[in-house]
């Protein structure tokens, strides 16, 4: 059983009798909406919903945006503005009131949501997005819950104080945080009294000293009560949560306690998940963070890789395993996905049958479209990286035509592609080209040497000539695939160490004019066999004359 199937079983056991099973996630729009947020709140929720539907249940996916949370005024947030000193005045304001630092959108939330929300359909289907601002303003159940919290505040306080041993809530505590009408802050107001009949809160702002009254819709509950309020108002049956909420006696435990013992509702089934780390040039930058602007967005991922690749990576790893992402390592994630595809279609078998089953199911669950019965034409990401560097500088349909022509010429493609396979190939070629432009380490940037010059030849160790002759004979008879070329190279009898290094250095110089590069066999395999042999023969002849 895949770990996510166990979650689905629990949801059915606890909430299978509900007319609609609500699967919810939540995000605070405090800054960069990074791809790490796609792990628990989007991908896991999406797959649970889909599996519930497969089993015949009516399931729905919702996503709560916490838009009334106070803006913290962190250094990284302040730096988004032209004048960070001036921007400090927004500290403590609810997020929906903070202006867009770039002036192109209505507010902070709208600006930073674009690179996430505009691309969300690529990672999950049919998500209803609800802001907490709208919940307080429009949802009758949430409005009633706010009043219920205030009416039951003594019971609420007793439960929460079990988890706040060092700083217990005082007896006059009221669990509502109004927005100050004078200075806009929400993090410094204290509710003094509430008129439940007229739905009014009387408050004092400790930041500006203002005293006033406001509607109970113009503010928010303290966050633990707000979380329970979302479960209550939406009738949530499943919701994952970050590891920070999962500690024994932590926020999830206290919210479960409130739900069961104060509000008499069943807490949703949940699962904790680890944060996603961010790696740049091999250095772990720590966990991705929204308000700290650490990470990269779904828009940036989609420029260079398929969404299913990321969904698969999240599903094949247990949710409490810390994983890292780097835009420089896109070929690695894609190869893992491609391998799972081969395993799924029976083109590759594993000795570890448990791992094989995990990969098959993770691959299947990662899909957002129906899978074809037969495995589609597959070409690796690095092959595409090599291909786009050896083709004419074209884009779109011309790029596809040139690529197909080259793949036929080199024997990698021996049949007609269906339309969906052509679309898939073009997407990968285009993304590989973009990856080369934006993130590829220099080792992957290769150009075929147009002419074998004396300047290049003098850099080649003359002692490798006998090895190059053997390679020439091997290449003449080998299958013109990266594996065939690799085997031809391995059959050259060379000593490990300096001789082996000089042999490969010579090949890089002969074909690319530089002493190192990525694995050379895939690159040679997409070049014309006759041209590769002619270039090698030319090099051998000229090197022998030098000797």
C-alpha positions in Angstrom: 0.0 0.0 0.0 1.2 3.5 -0.9 1.4 5.8 2.2 -1.3 8.1 0.7 -3.7 5.1 0.3 -3.5 4.6 4.1 -4.6 8.2 4.5 -7.6 7.7 2.2 -8.6 4.6 4.2 -8.6 6.7 7.4 -10.7 9.5 5.8 -13.3 7.0 4.6 -13.4 5.3 8.0 -13.9 8.7 9.8 -16.0 10.6 7.3 -17.2 8.3 4.7 -20.8 9.0 5.7 -20.6 12.7 4.7 -22.4 13.8 1.6 -19.3 15.7 0.5 -15.8 15.0 1.8 -13.9 18.3 2.0 -10.1 18.0 1.6 -8.5 21.3 2.6 -5.1 23.0 2.5 -4.0 26.5 3.8 -1.5 29.1 2.8 -0.5 32.5 4.2 0.4 35.0 1.5 3.2 36.5 3.4 5.6 36.7 0.5 7.1 34.3 -2.1 4.7 31.5 -2.9 7.3 28.8 -3.4 7.1 25.3 -4.8 7.6 23.8 -1.3 4.0 24.9 -0.7 2.8 22.5 -3.4 3.9 19.5 -1.3 1.3 19.2 1.5 -1.3 21.8 0.8 -1.7 21.1 -2.9 -0.3 17.7 -4.1 -1.2 15.5 -1.1 -4.7 17.1 -0.8 -5.2 16.7 -4.6 -4.3 13.0 -4.7 -6.4 12.2 -1.6 -9.4 13.9 -3.3 -8.8 12.0 -6.5 -8.5 8.7 -4.8 -11.7 9.3 -2.8 -13.5 10.0 -6.1 -12.1 6.8 -7.6 -13.6 4.9 -4.7 -17.0 6.5 -5.4 -17.1 9.3 -2.9 -18.1 12.9 -3.6 -14.9 14.8 -2.7 -13.9 18.4 -3.1 -10.6 20.3 -2.7 -10.5 23.7 -1.1 -7.5 26.0 -0.4 -7.7 28.6 2.3 -5.6 31.8 1.9 -4.8 33.4 5.2 -5.2 37.0 4.1 -6.0 38.7 7.4 -2.8 37.6 9.1 -0.5 40.5 10.2 2.3 41.5 8.0 5.5 40.9 10.0 7.8 43.5 8.4 10.7 41.1 8.1 13.8 42.3 6.4 13.1 40.3 3.3 9.6 41.7 3.1 10.8 45.2 3.6 13.3 44.8 0.8 10.5 44.3 -1.7 9.8 48.1 -1.4 11.8 50.9 -3.0 12.0 52.5 0.4 12.2 49.8 3.1 12.3 52.4 5.9 9.0 53.9 4.8 7.6 50.4 4.4 8.0 49.7 8.1 4.7 51.5 8.7 2.9 48.5 7.2 4.1 46.2 10.0 1.2 44.6 11.8 -1.3 45.5 9.1 -3.5 42.6 7.8 -1.9 41.2 4.6 -4.9 42.3 2.4 -4.3 46.0 3.3 -0.5 46.0 2.6 0.1 47.7 -0.8 1.8 46.0 -3.7 5.5 47.1 -3.4 5.8 47.1 -7.2 2.6 49.1 -7.9 1.3 46.7 -10.5 -1.5 45.0 -8.5 -4.1 46.0 -6.0 -2.2 44.8 -2.9 0.6 42.6 -1.5 -1.5 39.4 -1.7 -2.5 39.8 -5.3 1.0 40.5 -6.5 2.7 37.5 -4.7 -0.2 35.2 -5.5 0.3 35.5 -9.3 3.4 33.3 -9.7 1.6 30.6 -7.7 -2.1 30.9 -8.2 -2.0 31.6 -12.0 -0.2 28.2 -12.5 -2.0 26.1 -9.9 -4.1 24.3 -12.5 -0.9 22.6 -13.7 -0.4 20.9 -10.3 -4.0 20.1 -9.2 -7.5 20.3 -10.7 -10.7 21.8 -9.4 -9.5 23.7 -6.4 -11.9 26.1 -4.7 -9.9 29.0 -3.3 -11.3 30.8 -0.3 -9.7 33.7 1.6 -10.1 34.1 5.3 -11.2 37.7 4.6 -14.2 36.4 2.7 -14.9 33.8 5.4 -15.3 36.5 8.0 -17.3 38.7 5.7 -19.6 36.2 3.9 -19.6 32.8 5.4 -22.5 32.5 7.9 -21.1 29.5 9.7 -17.8 31.4 10.2 -19.7 34.4 11.5 -21.6 32.2 14.0 -18.4 30.5 15.0 -16.8 33.8 15.9 -19.7 34.6 18.2 -19.6 31.0 19.6 -15.9 31.5 20.4 -16.6 34.7 22.3 -19.6 33.1 24.2 -17.5 30.1 25.1 -14.3 32.0 25.8 -13.8 30.7 29.3 -14.0 27.1 28.1 -11.6 28.0 25.2 -9.2 29.7 27.6 -9.1 26.7 29.9 -8.2 24.4 27.0 -5.6 26.7 25.6 -4.0 27.3 29.0 -3.2 23.6 29.2 -0.8 24.2 26.4 0.4 27.6 27.5 1.9 26.8 30.9 4.4 29.7 31.0 2.1 32.4 29.6 -1.5 31.5 30.5 -4.3 33.6 29.0 -5.8 36.1 31.5 -9.4 35.9 32.7 -10.5 39.0 30.7 -9.1 37.6 27.5 -11.4 37.8 24.4 -10.4 35.7 21.4 -11.0 38.4 18.7 -8.4 40.7 17.1 -10.0 43.7 15.4 -8.3 45.8 12.7 -7.6 49.3 14.1 -9.7 51.9 12.3 -6.9 54.5 13.0 -3.6 52.8 12.2 -4.7 49.6 10.4 -2.8 47.3 12.7 -4.3 44.0 13.7 -1.4 42.7 15.8 -1.7 45.3 18.6 -5.4 45.6 19.3 -7.1 44.2 22.4 -10.8 43.6 22.5 -12.3 45.0 25.7 -15.9 44.1 25.3 -18.3 42.5 22.8 -21.9 43.1 21.9 -22.9 39.7 20.4 -26.4 40.9 19.6 -25.2 43.7 17.4 -22.0 41.9 16.4 -19.7 44.7 17.6 -16.3 44.6 19.3 -15.0 47.5 21.5 -11.2 47.6 21.5 -8.1 49.6 22.2 -5.0 49.7 20.0 -1.8 49.5 22.0 0.2 50.8 19.0 -1.6 54.2 18.5 -3.8 54.4 21.6 -7.0 54.6 19.6 -10.2 53.3 21.1 -13.2 52.4 19.0 -15.8 49.9 17.9 -15.9 47.7 14.8 -17.9 44.8 13.3 -16.9 41.3 14.2 -16.3 40.7 10.5 -13.5 43.4 10.6 -10.8 41.3 12.2 -9.9 37.8 13.0 -9.9 35.1 15.6 -6.7 34.2 17.3 -5.0 31.7 15.0 -5.7 28.4 16.7 -9.4 29.3 17.0 -9.3 30.4 13.4 -8.0 27.0 12.3 -10.8 25.3 14.1 -13.2 27.8 12.7 -12.2 26.8 9.2 -12.8 23.1 10.0 -16.2 24.2 11.5 -17.3 26.5 8.7 -16.2 24.3 5.7 -16.9 20.9 7.4 -13.3 19.8 6.6 -12.6 16.0 6.6 -8.9 16.0 5.6 -6.2 18.5 6.0 -2.4 18.0 6.1 -0.2 20.2 8.3 3.4 21.3 8.5 5.8 19.6 10.9 5.8 22.7 13.1 2.2 21.9 14.1 2.9 18.2 14.7 4.9 18.4 18.0 3.2 16.5 20.9 1.2 19.2 22.8 1.6 21.6 19.9 -0.9 23.5 17.9 -2.5 20.6 16.1 -3.1 18.8 19.5 -4.6 21.9 21.0 -6.9 22.5 18.0 -8.1 18.9 18.1 -8.8 19.4 21.8 -10.8 22.6 21.1 -12.7 20.9 18.3 -13.7 17.9 20.4 -14.2 19.3 23.8 -15.5 22.9 23.2 -17.2 22.9 19.9 -18.2 19.2 19.6 -16.9 18.6 16.1 -14.7 15.9 14.9 -11.2 17.1 13.8 -10.3 16.3 10.2 -7.9 13.4 9.4 -4.4 14.9 9.0 -0.8 14.1 8.1 2.3 16.1 9.0 4.8 16.9 6.3 8.4 18.2 6.3 9.5 21.4 4.7 11.3 21.5 1.4 14.9 22.7 1.3 16.3 25.0 -1.3 19.7 24.3 -2.9 21.7 26.8 -5.0 25.0 25.8 -6.7 25.2 22.8 -4.4 24.7 24.8 -1.2 21.7 24.1 1.0 20.1 27.5 1.7 17.7 26.0 4.3 14.0 25.5 4.1 12.0 27.4 1.6 10.2 30.2 3.3 7.5 32.6 2.1 8.1 35.7 4.3 11.9 35.1 4.0 11.7 34.9 0.2 13.7 31.6 0.1 13.0 29.3 -2.8 11.4 29.6 -6.2 7.9 29.7 -7.6 5.7 27.2 -9.6 6.0 29.6 -12.5 9.8 29.1 -12.5 9.5 25.3 -12.2 7.1 25.2 -15.2 9.6 27.1 -17.4 12.0 24.2 -17.2 10.1 21.0 -16.1 6.8 19.2 -16.3 4.5 19.6 -13.3 4.1 15.8 -13.0 7.8 15.5 -12.3 7.4 17.5 -9.1 4.2 15.8 -8.1 6.0 12.4 -8.5 8.9 13.6 -6.4 6.6 14.6 -3.6 4.6 11.4 -3.8 7.5 8.9 -4.0 9.1 10.4 -0.9 7.4 10.0 2.5 5.9 13.3 3.6 8.0 13.5 6.7 11.3 13.1 4.8 13.1 16.3 4.2 13.8 16.8 0.5 15.6 19.6 -1.3 15.0 21.2 -4.7 17.3 23.0 -7.0 16.6 24.4 -10.5 20.1 23.3 -11.5 19.2 19.7 -10.8 16.1 19.5 -13.0 17.7 16.7 -15.1 18.0 14.6 -12.0 14.3 14.9 -10.9 13.2 14.3 -14.5 15.3 11.1 -14.8 13.7 9.8 -11.7 10.3 10.4 -13.2 11.3 8.9 -16.5 12.5 5.8 -14.8 9.2 5.5 -12.9 7.4 5.7 -16.2 9.5 2.9 -17.6 8.8 0.8 -14.5 5.1 1.6 -14.7 4.9 0.4 -18.3 7.0 -2.7 -17.6 10.0 -1.5 -19.7 12.2 -1.8 -16.6 12.1 -4.1 -13.6 13.5 -3.7 -10.1 14.8 -6.4 -7.8 13.1 -4.5 -4.9 9.4 -5.2 -5.5 8.2 -2.9 -2.7 10.1 0.0 -4.3 8.8 -1.0 -7.7 5.2 -0.8 -6.5 5.9 2.5 -4.7 7.3 4.0 -8.0 4.4 2.7 -10.1 1.7 4.1 -7.8 3.5 7.4 -7.3 3.8 7.7 -11.1 0.1 7.0 -11.6 -1.0 9.3 -8.8 1.2 12.1 -10.2 -0.8 12.2 -13.4 -3.4 14.9 -14.1 -4.6 13.4 -17.4 -5.5 9.8 -18.3 -2.5 7.7 -19.1 -2.1 6.1 -22.6 -2.3 2.3 -22.7 1.2 2.0 -24.3 4.2 3.8 -23.1 4.7 7.0 -25.0 8.0 7.8 -26.8 10.5 8.9 -24.2 13.7 10.9 -24.6 15.7 11.9 -21.5 16.0 15.5 -20.4 19.8 15.5 -20.9 19.2 14.1 -24.5 17.0 17.2 -25.1 19.7 19.4 -23.6 22.2 17.9 -26.0 19.8 18.0 -28.9 18.8 21.7 -28.7 22.5 22.6 -28.7 23.2 20.7 -31.9 20.1 21.8 -33.9 19.6 25.0 -35.8 18.5 28.0 -33.6 14.8 27.6 -34.1 11.7 27.4 -31.8 8.2 26.0 -31.8 7.1 23.7 -34.6 10.4 24.2 -36.4 12.3 23.0 -33.3 10.0 19.9 -33.2 10.5 19.2 -36.9 14.3 19.5 -36.7 14.4 17.3 -33.6 12.3 14.5 -35.1 14.4 14.6 -38.2 17.6 14.2 -36.1 16.0 11.5 -34.0 15.1 9.5 -37.1 18.6 10.1 -38.6 20.3 8.7 -35.5 17.9 5.8 -35.2 16.3 6.9 -31.9 12.9 7.2 -33.5 11.7 4.5 -35.7 7.9 5.1 -35.9 5.4 7.8 -36.4 4.6 9.9 -33.3 1.1 10.5 -32.2 0.0 14.1 -31.7 0.2 13.9 -27.9 3.7 12.5 -28.2 4.8 15.4 -30.4 3.3 17.9 -27.9 5.1 16.1 -25.1 8.4 16.1 -27.0 8.1 19.8 -27.9 7.4 20.7 -24.3 10.5 18.9 -23.1 12.7 20.4 -25.8 11.5 23.9 -25.1 12.0 23.4 -21.3 15.5 22.0 -21.8 16.4 25.0 -23.9 15.1 27.4 -21.2 17.0 25.4 -18.6 20.2 25.8 -20.6 19.6 29.6 -20.7 18.7 30.1 -17.1 20.1 27.4 -14.8 22.4 24.9 -16.4 25.9 24.6 -15.0 28.6 25.5 -17.5 29.5 21.8 -17.9 26.3 21.2 -19.8 26.8 24.0 -22.3 28.3 22.4 -25.3 28.8 23.5 -28.9 30.0 21.2 -31.6 33.4 22.2 -32.8 33.0 23.3 -36.5 36.6 22.8 -37.4 39.4 20.8 -35.9 42.1 23.4 -35.6 45.8 23.1 -34.7 45.0 25.2 -31.6 42.8 22.3 -30.3 45.1 19.5 -31.5 48.1 20.7 -29.5 46.1 20.3 -26.3 45.6 16.5 -26.9 48.1 14.0 -25.5 49.7 12.2 -28.4 49.9 8.9 -26.3 46.1 8.5 -26.7 46.3 8.0 -30.5 46.4 4.1 -30.2 43.3 4.3 -28.0 41.5 6.6 -30.4 42.1 4.0 -33.2 40.6 1.2 -31.2 37.6 3.5 -30.4 37.2 4.2 -34.1 36.9 0.5 -34.9 34.5 0.0 -32.0 32.3 2.9 -33.1 32.0 1.7 -36.6 30.3 -1.6 -35.5 28.3 -0.3 -32.5 24.6 0.5 -32.2 24.3 4.2 -32.5 22.7 4.8 -29.2 24.2 6.4 -26.0 24.5 2.9 -24.5 26.1 1.5 -27.6 28.6 4.3 -27.8 29.3 4.0 -24.0 30.0 0.3 -24.5 32.3 1.1 -27.4 34.3 3.5 -25.1 34.4 1.0 -22.3 35.9 -1.7 -24.5 38.9 0.5 -25.2 41.7 -1.1 -23.1 42.9 1.9 -21.1 44.5 2.2 -17.6 42.4 3.9 -15.0 43.9 7.2 -13.8 45.8 9.6 -16.0 45.5 7.5 -19.2 41.7 7.3 -18.9 41.5 11.0 -18.2 43.6 12.0 -21.2 41.5 9.7 -23.4 38.2 11.4 -22.5 39.9 14.8 -22.5 40.9 14.1 -26.1 37.3 13.3 -27.1 36.0 16.5 -25.6 38.6 18.5 -27.5 37.9 16.7 -30.8 34.2 17.2 -30.8 33.6 20.3 -28.6 36.9 22.1 -28.3 37.0 22.0 -24.5 38.6 19.6 -22.1 35.5 18.5 -20.2 31.8 18.3 -20.4 28.8 16.2 -19.5 28.6 12.5 -20.3 29.8 12.4 -23.9 28.0 9.3 -25.2 24.4 10.9 -25.2 25.8 13.9 -27.1 27.6 11.8 -29.8 24.5 9.6 -30.2 22.4 12.5 -31.5 25.1 13.5 -34.0 25.3 11.8 -37.4 27.4 8.6 -37.1 29.3 9.2 -40.3 30.2 12.8 -39.2 31.4 11.5 -35.8 33.6 8.8 -37.4 35.0 11.3 -40.0 35.9 13.8 -37.3 37.6 11.1 -35.2 39.5 9.8 -38.3 40.6 13.4 -39.1 41.9 13.8 -35.6 43.8 10.6 -35.6 45.5 11.4 -39.0 46.5 14.9 -37.9 47.8 13.7 -34.5 49.9 11.0 -36.2 51.5 13.6 -38.4 52.4 15.6 -35.3 54.0 12.5 -33.8 
